Amino acid sequence: MPERWLIQGAWIVNEGRIEEKDVLIVPPYIEKVAEGISAKGAKEVKAKGWYLLPGAIDVHVHFREPGLTHKGSIATESKAAIAGGVTSYIEMPNTQPPTTTIEQIQKKCHIAAKQSWANYAFYLGASKEHAEEIKKIDPKKVAGIKIFMGSSTGNLLIEEEEWLCYFFEHTPVPITIHCEWEARLRERQHVFKQRYPNATAAIHPEIRDRTACLIATEKAVSLAKTYKTPLHILHITTKEECHYLEKHCKEAPWITAEACIPHLFFDASHYQTYGNFIKVNPAIKGREDRQALWKALQKDVLSIISTDHAPHLWSEKQQPYYQAPSGMPSIRFFLPLLLDAVLRQQRLSLTQLVEKIAHFPAKRFQIAKRGFIKEGYFADLVLINPMQGTHPRKVALYYRCGWTPFKTALQGAVAAVMVNGQWTLFNGRWNKPSAMPLEFQR
């Protein structure tokens, strides 16, 4: 029988409040949340002065399995996720082969059942060749459909109006969408390659520019309004998109959007230092865009923070700009980065942070019994030591590619992580994985 645990005296951050309480866990669930709990036989964890958060739910990751396991695997990347305070993830379909059939999702689930450290689910990639697959979707098991309106890593692309309409009209699950307008990307790539054959990464936000993003975002919002389709727009990058969403989506609560780690912690001024190592799609843009993203998070225009963890080898990033792949690893430092933004920089409140990394991801994707510290919910929990620091250059990374663009010390550290009522990571010691597939209440 799994051991019961009593976490005593932690500052619980949940549903807009910070309260000093105890939590009793009877795996895999939270049994009781109250002051002064007495539980004979339960193992006690003294947590006074520490924060207890619901485990982060990262709805946007690329773990590279199958087909690209030299970059990362479900085992390696999910272990890094745990170290970063992420207890559940939803993984993207641009693997090799791309995840465009229900059978391929089932294969990924089979791998994750054996190897994943964190709870897991997967998106179905929208594909013209496999369009009929959406009729096979079980909404309780498939997180959503991913559409690439602009080409990125991999070969998934839907740009034709009739195909976009097809998926928006017929999907039984939420659509997540990469908003860059492909026609503009192709045109600008051609022009810039001719003019600047030896360009560096500093040109990336000029090729994949703000206009390409805004055109696609406007199109996606229009389709979602026409068909009343649940839509989540991935990695918003520009101030123009933030303003557009604030103006046009108040009356459409089924349309949401996110900010991702690369665009929150870097801007165009960093290309000179980091070059291809911060080359991501959509491109990292100006300082004013980065500031607009934080403001949009504060105002709930953007409701989720994700990583867009997308590992590539160091050697791949060393190639000339046009050949170097887009994407960066970030999940190992998901909570440490955001805790520093809260505790030291005061960009958000701690309750706002929990809303955007746990509560709202669970609500948006209708994830059953996760994302909150509530009785009867799965015990996915993260203990935070606010007095300890995390230095990206002095800790184990765990993910396979083995490099990070983050250099400076961060305030706050992930001290322990519980998944389904069992300590997966506790004071630097790893225990057996206890991950489960995510289920959706639809």
N, C-alpha and C positions, 0 to 999 in steps of 0.2 A: 504493500500500500504506500503511495507517495506521501512524503512528509508534509505535515501542515506547518505553515509559517506565520509568525506574528511580527509584523513590522511596526515598531513602536515609536511614537513621537515625531514622525516625519511631518514636514510641512507639505500637505497634499494640495497639488495644483490641479483643480478640476472644475469645470463648468463655471468659470468666471470667478472662482473663490480660491483663496489660499488659507487653509485651516490646519491646525496641528491636531492630528488624529492618529489612531492605530488602524491597521488593516490586517484582517485575518484571512489567510489563503488556505483553502482546501482544494488542492489541484484537481482540475485545471482552472477553478473559478475563484473569484473573490467572494468569500463567505460573509464578511461583515466589515463595515466601515463605521467607526465610532470612537469616542473618547474612552480611555481606560478599559480596553477589552482584556478580559481574563480568559485564557484558553489553555487548560491543563494539557500538557504533552506536546504543545506546539513549540517549535524552535523559534527563539526570539532573535530579532535583528534590531539592535538599538540604533535608531536613525535620527535622534534629536539634532536639530540644526541643519539637516539635509532636506532637500526637496524630493518628493515622490511624484513622478509624472506618469501618465499613461504612456506606454511605448509608442514611439513615432510610427506612423504608417506612411511609407514612401510610395506614392502612386506613380512614380516615374523613374524607372531604373532600366539599365541595359547590362545584363549579366553575361551575355556573349555565348551562352550554351543553348543549342548545339552549334558546332561548326567553327567557332572562333575561340576555342578554349585556351589557345596560347595567350589571349588577352585577359581572360577571366572565365570563371565557371560559377555555377550556382553555389557550389560549396565555398569557394574562396570569397566571392563577393558578398554572400550572405553572412559570412563570419565577420567581415569588415563592417557590415550593416549593424550587427549586434554591438560591436565595439563603439559604433557611432550613435547608439541609442535607438536604433530602428528595430522594432520587433515584428513588423509585417511589411511586405512589399508587393507591388504589382509590376510585373516585368514586361518590357516592350517586345514587339514581334520581329525586329530586324536582325534576326540571327541567320545562320546558313544551314539548312534552308530557312526561309522566312516562315513565321508561324501564321500560316494563312488557312489552315484547316483545323477542325476540331481534333482530328487524330494527332496533329502535331502538338496541340495544347496538352492532350493526354500524355504524350511522351515527355513533355516538360514536367508535368505533374509527377510522373513516375520517377524522374530523376530527383526532383525536389523532395519527394517523400523519403528518399534514402539519404540525401546529402544536405538539404537546406538547414541552416541554423535558425532562420526566421520564418514566420508564417508567410505563405506564398499564394499568389494568384497570377494569372497571365491574361494579356490582351490578345484578341484575334486581329491579325493584320488585314486591313481592307485590300482586296485584290480583285481585279476584274476577272482574272482567270478562275477564281474560286468564289465568285460572288454568291453562289447558292449556299455556301457554308453558313451564312447568317441564319438560314432556316433551321439549322441543326443546333443552334446555341441553346444551352440550358442557362437561363438568366441567373440561376442560383449558384452556378459554378464558374461562369465566364465573367471577368471583371468588366469588360467593355470592348469596343472596337477602336483600333488605332488607324487614323487616316493621315497619310503624309500628303499635304497639298504642295509641298516643295520637296525635292529630292534631298536626301541627307545620307547618312551612312546606311548602305544597303540599297536594294533596288525596288522598294515599295514606293508607289506613287499613284495618286488619284488626282488628276487635274481637270478632266473633262466634266462639263456641267451635268450631263446626263447621268454619269456614274456617281458624282457627288449627291445628286438628288436621290438616286437609287438607295444609297446607304443611309442617308438621312431619313428617308421615308420608311424604310423597312427594318431598321435595326430594333431588336428587342432589348438592347442594353445601351448604356451611355456611350456616346462617341467621344473619344479624346483625339485631339487634332493638332498636327504640326502646321502652324500657319505661316507659310512663306509662299508667295505666288510664283509658281514654277516658270512661267513664261518670262517674267522679269529676271529671275535668277539666270536663266539660260542666256538671255540677251546681254546682261551685264558681265557674265563670266566670259563670253566671247569677246566683248569689247575690251575688257581689262587685260585679258591674256594677250591680245594683240598689242596693246599699248605698253603694258608693263610685264614682259615675260619673266623678269627676275624679281617679282614683287615679294614683299615680306607679309607677315600676318597682319600688319597694320592696315592693309588694304581690305581685310575681310569684311568689316562693317560697311565698306563702300560697295562691294559686290553684292553681299546679302544685306541690302540696305533697309531702312525703316519703311520705305514705300512698299517694298515686297511684303513686309510683315503686315502693314495696315490693310493693304488690298485683301489679303487672305483672311485676316481677322474679320473684316467687314463682311466678306462673303460667307464665312462660317456662321456668323451671328444671324445673317439674313436667312440662311437655310434653316437654322435651328428655330427661328421664329416662325417660318413658313410651315414647318412640319411638326412644331412643338416637340422637337427632339432634345432629350437631355444631352447637353454639350459641355465638355470641359476643355478649355483652350490651354494648351501646354506652353510652358516657358515664354511668357510675355516679356518683351525686351525694350519697348519704346514708350516714351511719354505720350505719344499720340495714341497708341493703343489703350493706355490707361485712361486717358480722357474720353476716348470713344466708348469704352466699356462702362465708365461711370455714367455717361449720358444716355446710353442706349439699352442698358441691361437691367436697370432698376425694376422695370415692369416684367422682366423675364427671369424669374429665380431659377429656372431650369438651365440657365447659361452661367457657367462659372469659369474662373481662370486662375492660373498659378504663376508664381515666381519661382525660379530655380537658383540654386547655390551659385553657379558661375556668374550670373548676371547681378546678383546681390552683393558679391564680394570683389568683383573686378569691373573695370570700365576701360574705355579706349586708351586711357593714359598708361595702362599696364602692358600694352603690346610691345613697347620698346624693351621692357625687361623680360617678359615671359614668352613672347613670340608665339610659335605654334602650340605651346603648352596651354594657352588659353584660347586656342582656335576651337570654337564650338558652333553648332547650328541650332537656332538662329544666332547670329554673331553678337558678341558682347559689344555694346555701343557706348554712347557718351556718358560723362559723369552726370549730366542732367537726367538722363534716362535711368541710371541707377538710383538716383535720388527719388525719381518719380515712382519707381517700383516700391521703395520703402514706404512712401506716402500712401500708395494705393493699398498696401497691406494694412497700414494703420487705419484706413477708412473702410476696410473690408470690400474694396473694389476687387482686390485679389484675395481669394479666400483660402488658398493652400500654398504651402511651401514644400517643394520637392527637391531632390538632388539633381536629377538627370545624370546620375552616375553612369559614365560611358568610358570605360578604360581602353587605352591603346598603349602599346609598348613604347618605351623611351626611344628606341631606335626608329620607330615609325614616325614619331613626332620630330625627329632630327632631319627628316627629309625636307626638300624645298617646299615652300608654302603651298603651291598648287597640288603637290603630291601628298602632303601630310594629312592624315585623317582628322576629322573633327570630333571633339569629345574630350572630356577630362574625368578623372576619378575624383570623387568627393564624399562618398557615403561614410567613410571612416570618421569624418569630422563633421557630420551633419549636426548633431546636437552641440558639440563643443563650439563650432562657429556661431550657431544661433544663440547659445547661452552667452557668449561673449558680446554679441550684438545687443542682448537684453541687459545683462548684468553690468557691463562696463560702458557700452555705447548708448544704452537706453533707447534703442530704435523702436522697440516694441515692449509692452509689458509681458511679464511671464505668463499671465493668463491668456493674453492674445496669442503668444507663441504656441501654447498648448492647443488652443482652438485651431490653429492653422497646420499643425503637424500631426494631430491626433483626432480631435473631435470632428472637425469638418471633413477630413478625408473619409472617416467612417460614415458620416451622414451622406456625403455626396455620392459615394458608391454603394451605400446601403449595406455596409459590412456588418454581419450579425455579431452582436455582443462584443465588440472591440472598440477601442478608441476612448474609453472613459474608465474612471475608477468608480465602479458601481457594483453593488451587490448583485450576484448572478452573472456578471460579465467575466470573460476570460481574464485571468491574471497576467496581463502583459504590462509589465511595470519597469520603470527605470529610476534608480536612485542616483541623485545628483549631489555631489559635494561642491557647494558654491565657493568654498575657500581654496580648493585645489585648482591648479592650472593644468592645461593640456598644451604640450608643445609638439606641433606636427612633425618636427624634425627629430624628435627624441622618443617617439613611441612606435610600436609595431603597426604596420599598415594593414596587414592581413590580405588585402586584395592582391591579385596576381601581378599586375603591371609594375608595382613596386616603386612608384614615384608620386610626389604630390606637389602642386604649385603653391601650397600654403606654407608660409615660413614663420610667421610671428606667433608668439605665445598667446594662448587664449585663456580667458577666465572661466572657470567651471570645468568639471570633469565627470564623466560617466563612471560611477563607482560600482554599480551592479545592475544587471539586466535579468529580468524574469520573463520567461516565455511559457504561457499556459501553466502557470503555477510552479514552475521549476526554475531555479537559478541557472541560467546558461553561462553567465559571467559574473563572478563575485570576487571583488578585490584582486583582480588580475588572474584568477584561476578559472579555467574553462571546464565545464561539465558537459554531459552528453546533450546533444540537441533534443528539443522537445517540440519541434515545429509541427504545425497543422496546416492543411489547406484552408484558405479563407472561404467563407460561405456568404452569400448575399441574400438579403431579405427582399425579394422581388416577386 
